[in-house]
Structure formats: C-alpha cells, structure tokens
Amino acid sequence: MDENTAPPAVSFGFRGRSFLVTGGSRGIGHAVARLLAAEGAGVAICGRDPDRLARVAAELEGDFSARVVTGSVDVLAADELEDFTERAGRALGGLDGLVANVGGKRGGSLLDSTREDWQDTWELNAGHAVRAVRAGLPHLRPGSSVVFVSSISGWKPRFPAQYGAAKASEIYLAGALCQELAPRRIRVNTVSPGSVLLPGKSWDRLRLRDPQSYAEYAGRNPSGRLLNAEEVAHVIAFLLSPASGAVNGAHVPVDGGQPRAGL
C-alpha cells in the first residue's frame, strides 16, 4: 500500500448516528467526515474557511446524501466553538461522538516564541479539545465516544517544544476525562498520527520540491512511506464505534512505527 491507497472498506455501523468533527473541512478531519457520511451518519464540521466548508458540505451531501451542519469557526476566538457545538447538537438531535481534530502551533524555538505563542498553541490543541467536550456534553448521548487527535510529537519529543507539550496534554486529558465522564457512559481516547502525506501540505510540498530528501525521510519508517489520512480516519472511526466499547482512556499511536517526528 502506498501513501495514496485507502485502507480496505470496513463497516462501522454508523447509520442513523450523528458526529461532530472540528477541523472537518480538510486533512484528517475531512477523511473522518467522509467516512462517517459514507456510513450514513449525520456530521457537523467546522473550519475557518467558509468557502471550503460549503464545498465539503456539497461533496458529502452529493456523494452520500448525508445530513451536514457546518460552521465557520476560529477556535481561538471567544465562544465561536461553543456556539457551533451547541447549534450542531441541536440541529442533529444529539451527538453520538465528537472528534477534536483541530491543531497547530505558533512561534519557533524557546527564544523565538512569545508567551502568547505558547498560550495560542495550547489553546489550538488541548484547550480547544476541552472546550469542545464541555460544550458537547449536553448533547452527547450515553454510549458516546470522544476522540482527541494528538500527534507523534506528543510522545516522541522534538522541536518546537510548545507543540509537543500541547499534544502531550491531549493524551493526558483523555486518560483523566475518561474517568470523569464514565458515569455518563462517555468514552474518551486519543489517536496520535505520525507524518501524514496530505495534498498541498508540508510533506507534499517537500515531495515535489526535493524528492530525494522526501524519499530519505519516508524511508526511515518501517513501511518505507508516510501515512495517508484515510488510514488515520479508520482508526478514529473504530474508536467512535461500539466495537471499541472496552477501549477507554487509551492512547493509540497511528504512526507506522515512525521513529520520531520531523526531519
């Protein structure tokens, strides 16, 4: 299987269920939203680009006749994420799962980053995950599942420290929140992808700009390649499904055995 080959089709039993995916208009979030919609689920997706959201909604509705709720959301802006989560929960008549997929980083090295860079990086990752779950609680049905999308950087540390620290926080949060939310019958788990080849993103740009460096980097992985978004989405879907009912508070690396993050 190369980076562009999707995993074999698997049925997760999502028909008639409803899910919210932050950052669902591109990358891993988009792959998750497509998989859910293909299985007959209603999906709520948010992102910063309203035009892209409209295109993805039209795609999911056209390809799968899915019920789609969208919202243009900047997770660093006060109340935007909470307002969208509340609206999505009401529009879909409740939620069976939530995927906190938004992430990112601000600033560079320790001396080339500000306090605001560190605060924003935490908020983009662990902070937004906490806020999404808190806002989603009134709508998450018993038996629901929450998945945080962390990163290989959260447990195989590398520069920049603020990103890895924020991603490590998501891994810890899943372990702690799964205990707090257990009386509500809500599970919380974390997935940590390795390097993923996404069209137009950093690894794809390197592949086109410097094929030799890209091949050398990909060759360090046991599989000799990078992941694709669909592979990560299938693991997330498993954790959202009833088939993973005994999995709670877990950290699931999806990195193909990648030794470390970055070049």
C-alpha positions as CSV (number, residue, x, y, z in Angstrom):
1,M,0.0,0.0,0.0
2,D,1.4,3.4,-0.9
3,E,0.6,6.8,0.6
4,N,-2.3,7.3,-1.8
5,T,-4.0,4.0,-1.3
6,A,-7.0,3.9,1.0
7,P,-7.5,1.0,3.5
8,P,-10.0,-1.7,2.7
9,A,-13.6,-0.8,3.3
10,V,-14.9,-1.6,6.8
11,S,-18.4,-1.2,8.1
12,F,-18.6,0.6,11.5
13,G,-22.4,0.7,11.9
14,F,-22.8,4.5,12.0
15,R,-26.1,4.7,10.1
16,G,-28.5,7.0,11.9
17,R,-25.8,8.3,14.2
18,S,-24.5,11.9,14.5
19,F,-21.0,13.1,15.0
20,L,-19.1,16.4,15.3
21,V,-15.6,16.9,13.8
22,T,-13.6,20.0,14.5
23,G,-11.4,20.9,11.5
24,G,-13.5,18.7,9.4
25,S,-13.0,20.5,6.1
26,R,-9.5,19.3,5.3
27,G,-6.9,16.7,6.0
28,I,-7.6,14.0,8.6
29,G,-10.8,15.7,9.7
30,H,-12.1,15.7,6.2
31,A,-11.2,12.0,5.8
32,V,-13.1,11.2,9.1
33,A,-16.1,13.3,7.9
34,R,-16.2,11.4,4.6
35,L,-16.0,8.0,6.3
36,L,-18.8,8.9,8.7
37,A,-21.0,10.3,5.9
38,A,-20.4,7.2,3.8
39,E,-21.7,5.1,6.6
40,G,-24.9,7.0,6.8
41,A,-24.1,9.3,9.7
42,G,-25.0,12.9,10.1
43,V,-21.9,15.1,10.5
44,A,-21.2,18.6,11.8
45,I,-17.9,20.1,10.7
46,C,-16.2,23.3,11.4
47,G,-13.2,25.2,10.0
48,R,-12.1,28.7,9.3
49,D,-12.8,28.9,5.6
50,P,-16.5,29.2,4.8
51,D,-16.0,28.6,1.1
52,R,-14.1,25.3,1.7
53,L,-16.8,24.3,4.2
54,A,-19.5,24.9,1.6
55,R,-17.6,22.8,-0.9
56,V,-17.1,19.9,1.6
57,A,-20.8,20.0,2.6
58,A,-21.9,19.9,-1.0
59,E,-19.5,16.9,-1.6
60,L,-20.8,15.0,1.4
61,E,-24.4,15.7,0.5
62,G,-23.9,14.8,-3.1
63,D,-21.8,11.7,-2.6
64,F,-23.6,10.2,0.3
65,S,-26.9,12.1,0.8
66,A,-25.5,13.0,4.2
67,R,-27.1,15.5,6.6
68,V,-24.3,18.1,7.2
69,V,-24.1,21.0,9.6
70,T,-21.2,23.5,9.0
71,G,-19.8,26.4,10.9
72,S,-17.0,28.9,10.2
73,V,-15.1,28.7,13.5
74,D,-11.8,30.1,14.8
75,V,-11.1,28.1,17.9
76,L,-9.0,30.9,19.3
77,A,-12.0,33.3,19.2
78,A,-14.2,33.5,22.3
79,D,-17.4,31.4,22.2
80,E,-17.3,30.5,18.4
81,L,-16.5,26.8,19.1
82,E,-19.1,26.7,21.9
83,D,-21.8,28.3,19.8
84,F,-21.1,26.0,16.9
85,T,-21.2,22.9,19.1
86,E,-24.5,23.9,20.7
87,R,-26.0,24.6,17.3
88,A,-24.8,21.3,15.8
89,G,-26.0,19.3,18.7
90,R,-29.5,20.8,18.4
91,A,-29.6,20.5,14.6
92,L,-28.6,16.9,14.6
93,G,-30.8,16.0,17.5
94,G,-27.9,14.9,19.7
95,L,-24.4,13.5,19.2
96,D,-23.0,10.0,19.3
97,G,-19.4,11.2,19.1
98,L,-17.0,14.1,18.9
99,V,-13.6,14.3,17.2
100,A,-11.4,17.1,18.4
101,N,-9.1,17.3,15.4
102,V,-8.1,21.0,15.2
103,G,-4.4,21.5,15.9
104,G,-1.5,23.7,15.1
105,K,1.4,25.7,16.5
106,R,2.6,29.3,16.9
107,G,6.1,30.5,17.3
108,G,9.5,28.8,16.9
109,S,12.2,27.9,19.4
110,L,12.2,28.8,23.1
111,L,13.9,32.1,22.4
112,D,11.9,32.7,19.2
113,S,8.5,32.3,20.7
114,T,6.4,34.5,23.0
115,R,4.1,33.8,25.9
116,E,1.2,34.3,23.5
117,D,2.7,31.8,21.1
118,W,2.7,29.2,23.8
119,Q,-0.8,30.1,25.0
120,D,-2.2,30.0,21.5
121,T,-0.6,26.7,20.7
122,W,-2.1,25.1,23.8
123,E,-5.5,26.6,23.0
124,L,-5.3,25.3,19.4
125,N,-4.8,21.8,20.6
126,A,-5.7,20.7,24.2
127,G,-7.6,23.9,25.0
128,H,-10.0,23.5,22.1
129,A,-10.5,19.8,22.9
130,V,-11.6,20.6,26.4
131,R,-13.9,23.4,25.3
132,A,-15.5,21.1,22.6
133,V,-16.2,18.4,25.1
134,R,-17.6,20.8,27.7
135,A,-19.9,22.3,25.1
136,G,-20.9,19.0,23.7
137,L,-21.8,17.3,27.0
138,P,-25.4,18.3,27.0
139,H,-25.8,16.7,23.5
140,L,-23.6,13.6,23.8
141,R,-25.8,10.5,24.3
142,P,-24.9,7.7,26.7
143,G,-22.6,5.4,24.9
144,S,-20.9,8.2,23.0
145,S,-17.2,8.3,22.2
146,V,-14.8,11.3,22.1
147,V,-11.5,11.1,20.2
148,F,-8.7,13.6,20.6
149,V,-6.3,13.8,17.6
150,S,-2.9,14.3,19.1
151,S,0.4,13.7,17.3
152,I,3.6,11.6,17.3
153,S,5.1,14.9,18.7
154,G,3.1,14.4,21.9
155,W,5.1,11.3,22.9
156,K,8.3,11.4,20.8
157,P,9.5,14.9,21.7
158,R,11.2,17.3,19.2
159,F,11.3,21.0,18.4
160,P,9.2,23.1,18.9
161,A,8.5,22.3,22.5
162,Q,5.2,24.2,22.7
163,Y,3.6,22.0,20.1
164,G,4.7,18.7,21.6
165,A,3.7,19.8,25.1
166,A,0.2,20.8,23.9
167,K,-0.2,17.4,22.1
168,A,1.1,15.6,25.2
169,S,-1.6,17.4,27.2
170,E,-4.3,15.8,24.9
171,I,-3.0,12.4,25.7
172,Y,-3.2,13.1,29.4
173,L,-6.6,14.7,29.1
174,A,-8.1,11.5,27.5
175,G,-6.9,9.4,30.5
176,A,-8.3,11.9,33.0
177,L,-11.6,12.8,31.3
178,C,-12.5,9.1,30.6
179,Q,-12.7,8.6,34.4
180,E,-14.7,11.8,35.0
181,L,-17.2,11.1,32.2
182,A,-17.5,7.4,32.8
183,P,-20.7,7.9,34.9
184,R,-22.3,9.5,31.8
185,R,-21.2,6.4,29.7
186,I,-18.9,8.6,27.5
187,R,-15.6,7.2,26.4
188,V,-12.5,9.4,25.7
189,N,-9.5,8.2,23.7
190,T,-6.5,9.7,21.9
191,V,-5.1,8.9,18.5
192,S,-1.5,10.1,17.7
193,P,-0.8,10.1,14.0
194,G,2.7,10.2,12.6
195,S,3.7,12.1,9.5
196,V,0.8,12.2,7.0
197,L,1.1,13.0,3.3
198,L,-1.7,15.5,2.6
199,P,-2.1,17.3,-0.7
200,G,-0.6,20.8,-0.6
201,K,0.7,20.4,3.0
202,S,4.3,20.4,4.2
203,W,5.3,16.8,3.3
204,D,3.6,17.1,-0.1
205,R,5.5,20.3,-0.8
206,L,8.8,18.7,0.2
207,R,8.0,15.7,-2.0
208,L,7.6,18.0,-5.0
209,R,10.4,20.4,-4.2
210,D,13.0,17.9,-3.0
211,P,12.1,14.3,-4.0
212,Q,15.4,12.9,-2.7
213,S,15.0,14.4,0.8
214,Y,11.4,13.2,1.0
215,A,12.3,9.7,-0.1
216,E,15.1,9.6,2.5
217,Y,12.7,10.7,5.3
218,A,9.9,8.3,4.3
219,G,12.5,5.5,4.0
220,R,13.3,5.8,7.7
221,N,9.9,4.4,8.6
222,P,9.5,0.6,8.7
223,S,6.9,0.8,5.9
224,G,9.2,3.0,3.8
225,R,6.4,5.6,3.3
226,L,4.3,8.1,5.1
227,L,0.7,7.6,6.2
228,N,-2.4,8.8,4.4
229,A,-5.4,10.5,6.0
230,E,-7.7,7.6,5.4
231,E,-5.6,5.2,7.5
232,V,-5.8,7.5,10.5
233,A,-9.5,8.1,9.9
234,H,-10.2,4.3,10.0
235,V,-8.6,4.1,13.5
236,I,-10.6,7.1,14.7
237,A,-13.8,5.5,13.3
238,F,-13.1,2.3,15.2
239,L,-12.7,4.3,18.4
240,L,-16.0,6.1,17.7
241,S,-17.8,2.8,17.0
242,P,-19.5,0.4,19.5
243,A,-16.9,-2.2,18.5
244,S,-14.3,-0.3,20.7
245,G,-16.6,-0.2,23.7
246,A,-13.9,-1.7,26.0
247,V,-11.3,0.9,24.9
248,N,-11.3,4.0,27.2
249,G,-8.6,6.4,28.2
250,A,-6.3,4.8,25.7
251,H,-3.5,6.4,23.6
252,V,-3.3,4.8,20.2
253,P,-0.3,5.7,18.1
254,V,-1.0,5.6,14.3
255,D,2.5,6.2,13.0
256,G,3.5,3.0,11.2
257,G,6.4,2.6,13.7
258,Q,7.8,6.0,12.8
259,P,10.9,6.5,15.0
260,R,10.5,10.2,15.6
261,A,8.7,13.3,14.3
262,G,10.2,15.6,11.7
263,L,13.3,15.5,9.5
